[in-house]
């Protein structure tokens, strides 16, 4: 049952990304995402209570990517919860100089920003770093399902080019 749900989740999000990517040419944003420099800095693990609060309250997740020609927004309730559930709860540890953020993820509830996080997704760097006032405050590695999800998103984005 879990495999079916995760495949359905991935399929829904892939379709959403394709639609969003197709719209990106007409709705290009000139906004530049500021990403703090946190290389060689140890980031504390995101508290389970904080992640649970996001899981319970967030109704929209927006993404702005630094290196891709698209942004995306997730508003379907199950997709939002599934996205937050991709956080493993494991500590990020120390961020090496090879790891660079590829975008910003914003967690919204009824139009209010609850949290912002820099998305790291490259070889050996699969995690979110939550930021406040452009400073890192906590982070979490992605679980296997999260890594699968982002691999699918970026493969679809590259295919849509």
N, C-alpha and C positions, 0 to 999 in steps of 0.2 A: 504494500500500500504506500509506504514512504517513497519507494522508487517511482511509482506512478505519479505521486504528488510532486516530487521534485522535477520529473520530466515535464509535467504540465506547467509547473512554475517557470522552468527554463524556457519552454516554448512560448509562453505568454510574454515573457520579458524580451525574448529575441524578436518577436513580432513587434513589440513596442519600440525596441531600439531601431529596427529597420524603419518604422514609420517616423520616428523622431529624427533619424539620420537623413531621411528624405526631405524633411521639413527644414533641416538646418541651413540649407543654402538660402532660403527666403527669410529666415529669422535669425541670421547671424548676429551674435552679440559682440560688441566691441569691449565688453568688460574683461579685464584681465584679473585672473585669480591670484591673489597674493598668497604665497606659501612660505611659511617661516623656515629658516634654516635650522635643522635639528640634527645634522650629522654628528656622529660620535657622541650623542647625548643619550642617556638612559631615560626612557619614558616609563612612568609607572603604568601598571595594568589598569584598564578601565574597570571600575568597581561593578560588580554584578547588579547592585541596586540601581546604578546609573543606566546600565544597558536595559534592565527590566523596565525602568521608567520610560525609556525611549520606546521599547516594545509595546507598552501599554498606551502611550499617548500619541505617538507619531502617526499622522495621517497622510504625509507627503514627504518624499525624499527627492531632492533635486541634485543633479550632478552638473558640474561645469568642468570640462576637461582642459588641461593645459596644452596637450599635444594632439588632440583630435578635433575634427571639424564639426562636432555635434555636442549637444548637451542632452540630458534626458531628465524626465520627471516620472516618478512612480507614485500613483495615487490609489491604485486598487488595494483595498485593505489587506488581503492575504499576501499580495506581492510585497507590500511594505513590511509586514511582519516577517515574511520569509527572508527579506533582505537583511533585516536586523539580526535574524537568527544565523546569519553567516559568520557572525563574530564568535570566535572560539572561546574567548575568555582567557586565552593564553597571553602572557606578557610578551610585548614586542622586544624587550631588552634594549640593547644599544643599537641605534640606527647607524649603519656604516655609510661611508661616503658614496658607495655605489648605489645606495637607495635614494631615489628622488621622487617626490610626489608627482603624480600624473594628473591630479585634479582635486576638486573640492566637493565634498558631499555635505548637503544641508538637510537637517532633520527638522521638519515643520509640524506644528500642531495648530490647526485652526488659524493658519496664517502667521503664527508666531514661531520664530526661530528658537528651537530648543537646544540645538547643538550644531557645531560645524566640525568637520573632520577632513584632514588631508588624506587622500587615497594614494597608497603606495601599492603598485602592482607591476613588478618586474621580476626578473630572475632572482630568487632568494628574498624578495621583499613583497610580502603579501599581507598587508595590514592597513588599519585605519589609525591615524593619530588625531585625537580630538584636540581642538584648539580653542582658546579663549583669548581675545585681544591679540590674535596672531602669535600666541605662545602655546607650545604643546603642554597639555595637562595630563593626558592619559592615552592609552592605546590598547588595541587588541589585534592579534593575528586573526586571519580568516581561517575557518575550518575548511575541510575538503570541498564541501558543497559551495562555499564562497569562492574558492579558487576556480571551481568548475564554472560557476556563474560568470565571473569576470572574464575567464578565457572565452566563453561563448559570446559575451557582449562584444569583446574586442575583435574576435574572429568575424562576427557579423558586420561590425563597423568597417573592418578592412575589406570585406567582400562587397560592401555597398559603394565603395569608392570607385 
